[in-house]
């Protein structure tokens, strides 16, 4: 039963990413977000203003993982980051061509976070450092439009 739930979750994530990519298209947004604002809505607008498109769905999963790491729930974080890996890999063909160098920055940060959480004896400090790096990588894409 758990396997079926995981499949359903992955299908839902991939479907959401597909729908977001179709809705967003490959063009830049009509109006640029205000720089220097720090509200959550401005943050979401900034993510959608990157060359890679709207990365908020991926960042939200990474934020979930970071919360689990902060709680020292490394098995839970390891399970949740699999969702990020699956969604990111599924969306690669639509995202990477937009800005390959930016895509690689985020992809490498995801790989390092995966390695930290999948280590034979994962450590909270290492995992936290890699999740902080991953969130910074997502945030660095805000100003790349």
Backbone torsions as a table, in degrees:
resi	resn	phi	psi	omega
1	UNK	NA	-41.8	-179.9
2	UNK	-62.6	-36.7	178.5
3	UNK	-62.2	-41.6	179.2
4	UNK	-65.4	-40.4	178.2
5	UNK	-62.7	-40.5	178.4
6	UNK	-64.3	-40.9	178.4
7	UNK	-63.0	-44.7	179.6
8	UNK	-61.8	-42.7	179.6
9	UNK	-61.8	-44.6	-179.8
10	UNK	-64.5	-41.1	177.5
11	UNK	-62.5	-41.5	179.3
12	UNK	-64.1	-41.5	179.7
13	UNK	-64.8	-48.4	-179.6
14	UNK	-62.3	-42.0	178.3
15	UNK	-62.2	-42.5	178.8
16	UNK	-62.3	-43.7	179.9
17	UNK	-64.0	-42.6	178.9
18	UNK	-60.8	-47.7	-178.7
19	UNK	-63.6	-39.0	177.5
20	UNK	-64.9	-40.5	-178.9
21	UNK	-69.0	-36.1	177.5
22	UNK	-67.6	-44.0	-178.8
23	UNK	-66.5	-38.1	-177.7
24	UNK	-77.6	-30.1	-176.9
25	UNK	64.8	-167.9	-178.4
26	UNK	-102.7	-1.9	-177.8
27	UNK	-86.5	160.9	177.7
28	UNK	-74.8	154.3	178.3
29	UNK	-63.9	152.7	-176.0
30	UNK	-63.9	-42.5	179.2
31	UNK	-120.8	133.5	-177.8
32	UNK	-77.7	146.6	177.7
33	UNK	-69.7	154.3	176.2
34	UNK	-70.2	128.5	176.9
35	UNK	-82.8	150.8	178.7
36	UNK	91.2	-7.0	176.5
37	UNK	-89.7	151.1	-175.3
38	UNK	-123.2	12.0	179.6
39	UNK	-71.3	159.8	-178.7
40	UNK	-64.9	-33.1	178.3
41	UNK	-68.5	-35.7	176.8
42	UNK	-67.6	-36.4	178.4
43	UNK	-62.9	-43.8	178.4
44	UNK	-63.9	-42.3	178.1
45	UNK	-62.4	-39.7	-179.3
46	UNK	-64.3	-40.0	178.9
47	UNK	-62.9	-39.5	-179.4
48	UNK	-73.9	-15.0	179.7
49	UNK	-89.2	4.7	179.6
50	UNK	-79.3	162.3	177.0
51	UNK	-60.5	-28.8	-178.1
52	UNK	-80.4	-10.0	-177.1
53	UNK	96.5	-158.4	-176.7
54	UNK	-79.9	110.0	-179.8
55	UNK	-101.0	7.2	-173.7
56	UNK	-61.3	-35.8	179.7
57	UNK	-62.5	-42.3	178.6
58	UNK	-68.3	-43.1	-179.4
59	UNK	-64.4	-36.1	178.3
60	UNK	-62.3	-40.4	177.2
61	UNK	-64.9	-43.9	178.9
62	UNK	-61.0	-39.0	177.7
63	UNK	-64.5	-38.5	175.0
64	UNK	-59.4	-44.5	179.8
65	UNK	-62.5	-44.0	-179.2
66	UNK	-60.2	-39.2	177.8
67	UNK	-63.1	-42.8	178.6
68	UNK	-64.2	-39.8	177.4
69	UNK	-63.4	-43.9	179.0
70	UNK	-59.1	-32.8	178.2
71	UNK	-83.8	2.1	-177.5
72	UNK	62.2	28.6	174.2
73	UNK	-94.5	70.4	-175.8
74	UNK	-66.8	-36.1	174.8
75	UNK	-62.9	-40.3	177.4
76	UNK	-65.9	-40.0	178.6
77	UNK	-65.2	-40.2	178.5
78	UNK	-62.4	-40.8	178.9
79	UNK	-68.2	-41.5	-176.9
80	UNK	-71.7	-34.2	-178.8
81	UNK	-70.1	-20.4	173.7
82	UNK	-61.7	-36.2	176.2
83	UNK	-61.2	-41.1	178.3
84	UNK	-65.1	-45.6	-179.7
85	UNK	-59.0	-46.6	-178.7
86	UNK	-64.1	-46.6	-179.0
87	UNK	-65.0	-43.9	-179.2
88	UNK	-63.0	-46.4	179.6
89	UNK	-64.4	-38.9	179.9
90	UNK	-66.1	-31.6	-177.1
91	UNK	-91.7	-3.7	-174.7
92	UNK	-52.7	-47.1	-176.6
93	UNK	-61.2	-30.4	179.5
94	UNK	-88.5	-25.0	-174.6
95	UNK	-96.9	-47.1	-172.8
96	UNK	-55.9	-42.3	-179.0
97	UNK	-62.5	-21.2	-178.9
98	UNK	-68.2	-37.5	-178.7
99	UNK	-165.3	84.9	-173.1
100	UNK	-58.8	-40.6	-177.7
101	UNK	-66.9	-39.6	176.0
102	UNK	-65.5	-41.1	178.8
103	UNK	-58.7	-42.9	-179.0
104	UNK	-64.9	-35.2	177.5
105	UNK	-59.0	-48.9	-179.3
106	UNK	-69.2	-42.0	-178.7
107	UNK	-60.3	-43.4	178.8
108	UNK	-64.0	-39.9	179.0
109	UNK	-65.8	-38.9	176.0
110	UNK	-63.1	-43.9	179.7
111	UNK	-60.3	-42.0	179.7
112	UNK	-66.2	-38.5	177.4
113	UNK	-66.1	-42.4	176.8
114	UNK	-59.8	-45.6	-179.9
115	UNK	-60.5	-42.3	-179.1
116	UNK	-63.8	-42.9	-177.5
117	UNK	-78.4	-22.1	-179.4
118	UNK	-98.8	5.9	177.9
119	UNK	-58.4	154.9	-178.6
120	UNK	-60.5	-30.0	176.0
121	UNK	-136.9	78.4	-174.8
122	UNK	-61.5	142.5	179.9
123	UNK	-112.5	138.3	-178.7
124	UNK	-60.2	-43.7	-177.7
125	UNK	-61.9	-44.5	179.0
126	UNK	-65.1	-44.0	-179.3
127	UNK	-63.7	-41.4	179.2
128	UNK	-63.5	-43.5	179.9
129	UNK	-61.6	-41.9	-179.5
130	UNK	-70.6	-35.0	177.1
131	UNK	-70.0	-38.5	175.8
132	UNK	-60.9	-42.6	178.3
133	UNK	-62.9	-41.5	179.7
134	UNK	-64.1	-45.8	178.9
135	UNK	-62.6	-37.5	176.9
136	UNK	-65.4	-37.1	178.2
137	UNK	-62.9	-45.0	176.6
138	UNK	-60.7	-45.3	-177.9
139	UNK	-65.7	-30.5	-179.5
140	UNK	-69.0	-17.5	179.8
141	UNK	-79.0	-9.9	-178.2
142	UNK	-57.1	-44.4	-173.4
143	UNK	-93.3	19.4	-175.4
144	UNK	-100.8	21.0	-179.9
145	UNK	-84.8	NA	NA
